[in-house]
């Protein structure tokens, strides 16, 4: 077993002068930092009094699942001899709010993969399962991550 560690910084930027003196008295803005990377501006989702121009944690979770699947898929493709020439996804996550909390109930990934060899379309579709099994992020969540892949030749 090999452990990997991921360190970052998070700084809240929402103090308007009176801190959290009231629910409407502070912003939910933050900045995420990591050595050698551009800053990532974060906030809460708009329904939770956040700034819609910044990334929220829910979007980041869906993005992490989609990116992890992409990277796992590309690895599976290269090991199976499939030449991928393009890949795009339009993932959608569903979260149920219960009182002040809640949880994700599902994420659907919709990868659209373009491959070079028309004889490999079936294999290219099939390795989405392998990619999902190898995705560290998907293996870490307690809700279903499903796939609606499309394979094109070009």
Buried (B, 14 or more C-beta within 10 A) or exposed (E): EEEEEEEEEEEBBBEEEEEEEEEEEBBBBBBBEEEEEEEBBBBBBEEEBBBEEBBBBBBEBBBBBBBBBBBBBBBBBEEEEBEBEEBEBEBEBEBEEEEEEEEBEBBBBBBBBBBEEEEBBEBBBBBBEBBBEBBEBBEEBEEEBEBEBEBEEE
